[in-house]
Amino acid sequence: MSAEIGADRDRQIPVNTVRVSDSGKQFIVENCVRCGDTHYHGAMDRTVAEGGRSHRASHCGDGLDGGYYLELDHAAEPPAHWWRRVGVSQ
């Protein structure tokens, strides 16, 4: 697959912004862009901590393939211990 086709497909995958739970163990998707529900995903993800996007399988009950990306909400204030757990300096 060419890089152009891969990039085009990436643009079609939805992006959910997340916040980190108080325990630092879960990402919380509130108001999913695909279904409007709340979902939880594991939060041990250095890519998201560094400002990137991480692809996850959808937790929506819609039967659609493709999943979605998770991205840390810019207004989120993750607990300090989460940053240490994923190995990223604030």
N, C-alpha and C positions, 0 to 999 in steps of 0.2 A: 504494500500500500504506500502510495506517495505521501510525503509530508503534507502536501496541500490537501489531499483528501482527508487525512487524519485530523488536521486542524479544522477543516470544515465540519467534520463530525463532532469534534469537541465543542464547537460553537452552538451546536444544537442540543447539547446535554444541559439540563437545567442546573442552576446553582442555588443551594440553600445556605443562608448564613446561619451560623451556630453560635451558641454561647457554651461555656464550660460549666458543668455542674459544680456545686460547692465541694464535692469530694474530689474533683479533678479527674474522675474516671470516665465520665461520659460527656459527649457533645449532645447538646439539646437543640433539635430543630423545632422551632415553634412556627406554626402556620406554613407547613411545607408548600413549596411552589407547585407541586404536582397535585396534591390532594387536600391541602389545608389542615391536615392533622399534625400532631406533635409526635416526633420520633426521637429515638435515642441511639447513638452510635458510640463505640469505644473512642476514647480521647487520647490514646497514646499515639499521636501523630505529629511528628516533627515538621512535616511539610505545612500543615495548617498553622502550627505555631510560628513558622517563619514567614507567614503571609501568603502561602500558596493555596492551591485547591487540591483536595483529595477525593478521588472517586469512590463512591460507596454504592452497594446494592440498595435498591429502593425498598423501603419498608411500607410503601403504599399498598393497599389491597386492590390496585387497579389492574394488575396482571401485565403492565407494560414493561418492556425490557429497557435496558440502557442505564438504569440507575440515575444518580445525580452526583454533582460535586458538592463538597462541603467547604465552606470558607468562613473563617472567624469573623464575626460581626465586629466592625470597627469600634462600636460602642461597648463591646463586651469587656469585662474586667475579670479575667480568669484568676483563680486563686494562685498566690505565689508558689505554692508547692507544685502546681501543675507545670509551670515553666521549668522548674528543676527536674521534674519527672521526665519530661520530654527532651531535656538536655539543651534548652535554649536560654540564653541570657536575655534579660529584659532590657 
